[in-house]
Amino acid sequence: MTGTRPPYGRVWVWTVSALLLGFAFTGCSTGESPRNVDALTLEALNDPDGSLRAEEVHLRLAALDTLDGERPNLGSLSDAVWIRVSGWQGAPRQARIVLDNPTIDSIEAVVMDGPRVLMRTPSGAAFGRTEDLIPTFSLPLNEAHDLWFRIRSTKPLVLPFTLTQEQRVESLRDNRNLAVALYTGIVLAILIYNCFLAFSTGQQAYFSYVLVVLTVGLVQWGFNGYDRLIWGHVPWLARNGLTMTGAASGLAALTFAREFLEVRRYTPGWNRVINGLLMVYASAMVAAAAGFPIVAYNLVNLGALSAPAMLALSLISWRRGNSPALWFFVAWLIFLIAVTMQALRDFGVLAFTQFTALFLPVGTVLEMLLLSFALGDRINLLKRSSDAANAKALAVSLENERIVKQQNAELEERVARRTKDLATANSDLSRTLGELQGAQDQLIQTEKLASLGQMTAGIAHELNNPINYVQSNATSLRRDLEELIEIVDAHVDALAALVEGASGADDLAEAARQKARQLDLSFLKEESRQLIAGILEGADRTARIVGGLRVFGRMDGDKPVEASLSDLLEASITVLGDRARSRARIEVDLPEDVPALYCQSGKLSQVFMNIIVNAVQATEGRWSDAEERLVRVELDRALDGDGKAHSVIVRVRDNGIGMDEETQQRLFDPFFTTKEIGKGTGLGLSIVKGILDDHGADIRVESEMGEGTTFVLTFPLDIMSNPNSEAA
Amino acid sequence: MEEDIIRVLYLDDEEPNLFSFKAAFRRDFEVHTCDEPHKAVRMLEDHEFHVVLSDQRMPRISGVEFFELIMPDHPDISRVLVTGYADTDAVVDAINKGQVYRFVSKPWNEEELRSVIKAAYALNRARVNSARQGHQVLSALDDFAAEAGRLQGMAQATGDGLAHSLASDLRQLEEGIRAERTRYGKWMEAQKGQT
């Protein structure tokens, strides 16, 4: 424990130890009390209100009580007591009567001859004189005279009257002075050192401790009457000083205990006990101030209960892990032993010697020292725990640093990895983009093929109908023809027979007529005519469809050809066939005077079919009756100032569902579709846009929800009419 | 029955086709033609037809839709779809749903179409017969149930123990017959119009 103390701590310990040894030595070497020459006889007369005059004392002799023992104890007195001392007669002249009780308020020796007062000698600590600390009185000259003492004491009145030699009194006084000086030295050393510690550590407990040392020191002074040297001239303090310092020391000790033992932390229940005891001491002070010195003194005595209480408290605190509490326990144990010894001595159980008188001061010094050690230990413990906390904090901060470093490293690694990932993602992205473009190209191709397929389907259906009736009519016509030939043959036979005049010619003629009737000749003639008409019409229609097809030119041909948009539109509608005509009414307005232009005719017909089919679908979304659905295809030209056409305009109008603003804006985006998933690729109009861009043509949409949509396609003539400029 | 005249109705929006059809088959069947679906519906109400043929692509209504329209009222008529170009999805769907007995593409093969019409007629006859027989079975079951009910009433009236147990047997029998009749009736309904 001392190992961690600063060097001057060791010096202090040695100093105090040396003083203590010196103190003990003083006590031991002069350890005998002034020996009684003879046993004195004491008789006491109570004077409760202190009004009894010396002249009246002899009238009360009957009330005198004889006191027994060497150290009669009268207890606390409210005011005064008269003591007649006898038994000194025959003692040597230089003998002195001594009352070794420094706590009495005042003492007055009165020599009387009967009722007559011969001499008064006041003395006592209250005078504030060193020689009065051990009141010493000469013997009366005439042994027949009475020696009375008038004593006032608010403290328990112990009366160790002794008859002793004057030199012994001197040496007793010197020893007392020396002992008190040494004690004071020790206390001062402890006080100063701990004061220094208190200020250097700033610990609350040290300040309390300093107060404890100071008050305990003052109490010890008080026990020896030395406090009167300081404030003896103030009557109230002279009477109550010891009580006040005692109470103060109790307050200081309890406060110190509370801080040192960390009562709130370890033994919170005891806080109330400490408060109670503090109240006792505080009450003592109040009582003293209010002029009840005896009550005050007894309250201080009651406060002595704190000693065992502190003992128990420190033990409990120690058991609960407050290790410095053990020092505290030992300190209070020693103090309690010392106090107990003192009490035993006061009650005559132990001999009243200089040695036993040492118990209390030595006990208090030891207590102070142990408490000081305890404090040191506690400070060390605090320091250790604070060191541990610092070390822990350091470890934590080191750990934090390590973590931060590690995190930084991880972060860097992550950044690197992320960068790499990004690079990979980037290359993946470009690859995906490439693939996407490939896929888009493929989709566009697919869309083209789909258009081709649709067109093929439309053409097939368109062709199959006329082919059907051409073929079927031909078959029927052959059958009719056979029947007609049959009839004709019958008639030819009959005619020949008639011409030859052969017999049975009439029968043959009848048979021929019969045949014609049976086979319904007139019906056959009519039917044959109609069958032939059907064949002709079918052939004509077939020719027209094929003629329309020719207008398309090569579907994938990139080479511009001169084409009439009127023909192209008509052919497109024809080729769409049922896909347009049977689903909506298609009106066309295709004036002849619109100039032809150079274009990729196959691609343009794809554009027209796409837009017309969209228009038909839009009408289907609005009308359930096909008669209500209307798609109008118009061809027009725009004229410049000179009346010359500068562009050709195609309008495809429908009375369908119309489009909202967002749809109009996204209309030409690839993959944008309003159709159900799987029903449209969303490429149709983006391809249309691409083809029109190639032609330098413009496409505009006018639409209103629930009203219909118009696509307006504008083909500038100046660019498209000159293929050479394109070819360049 | 085999000697009966086969009555055929052909619906197409293109006049020349109607004429061709009539010219081709007038010697084999009693041919009626029509170019308007609603007229065709009226004709079906006025005469009993065995087979009805329709073009698939017509303005306003498709052949399959037309068949759907007439099916509830004429479940027994055999339906044949004629079309210029294979509208495969619609046709397959129609056949699977049982709306169409056969599918014939234009230009038609006369012989093939003739045999298709004859087969369709046979199906129509079979369906009508089975419906008739089904109804006979149903009415027989009804009679049987009624007879069981009557006997049960008599047994009840007799009032002796044996008659009572007989009555309860008869009640069970009657319930059984009625359940069977309901089941058969439902089956008949389900069979209606199925090719």
Chai-1 contact restraints between the chains, C-beta under 6 A:
chainA,res_idxA,chainB,res_idxB,connection_type,confidence,min_distance_angstrom,max_distance_angstrom,comment,restraint_id
A,A457,B,Y85,contact,1.0,0.0,6.0,A-B,restraint_1
A,A460,B,Y85,contact,1.0,0.0,6.0,A-B,restraint_2
A,H461,B,G84,contact,1.0,0.0,6.0,A-B,restraint_3
A,H461,B,Y85,contact,1.0,0.0,6.0,A-B,restraint_4
A,N464,B,G84,contact,1.0,0.0,6.0,A-B,restraint_5
A,N464,B,Y85,contact,1.0,0.0,6.0,A-B,restraint_6
A,N464,B,K106,contact,1.0,0.0,6.0,A-B,restraint_7
A,N465,B,E14,contact,1.0,0.0,6.0,A-B,restraint_8
A,N465,B,G84,contact,1.0,0.0,6.0,A-B,restraint_9
A,I467,B,P107,contact,1.0,0.0,6.0,A-B,restraint_10
A,N468,B,K106,contact,1.0,0.0,6.0,A-B,restraint_11
A,N468,B,P107,contact,1.0,0.0,6.0,A-B,restraint_12
A,Y469,B,P16,contact,1.0,0.0,6.0,A-B,restraint_13
A,Y469,B,N17,contact,1.0,0.0,6.0,A-B,restraint_14
A,Y469,B,S20,contact,1.0,0.0,6.0,A-B,restraint_15
A,Q471,B,P107,contact,1.0,0.0,6.0,A-B,restraint_16
A,S472,B,S20,contact,1.0,0.0,6.0,A-B,restraint_17
A,S472,B,A24,contact,1.0,0.0,6.0,A-B,restraint_18
A,N473,B,S20,contact,1.0,0.0,6.0,A-B,restraint_19
A,T475,B,E110,contact,1.0,0.0,6.0,A-B,restraint_20
A,S476,B,A23,contact,1.0,0.0,6.0,A-B,restraint_21
A,S476,B,A24,contact,1.0,0.0,6.0,A-B,restraint_22
A,E527,B,A23,contact,1.0,0.0,6.0,A-B,restraint_23
A,L531,B,A23,contact,1.0,0.0,6.0,A-B,restraint_24
A,G534,B,P16,contact,1.0,0.0,6.0,A-B,restraint_25
A,G534,B,F19,contact,1.0,0.0,6.0,A-B,restraint_26
A,D578,B,R57,contact,1.0,0.0,6.0,A-B,restraint_27
A,S582,B,R57,contact,1.0,0.0,6.0,A-B,restraint_28
A,S582,B,P59,contact,1.0,0.0,6.0,A-B,restraint_29
A,A626,B,P59,contact,1.0,0.0,6.0,A-B,restraint_30
A,A626,B,R60,contact,1.0,0.0,6.0,A-B,restraint_31
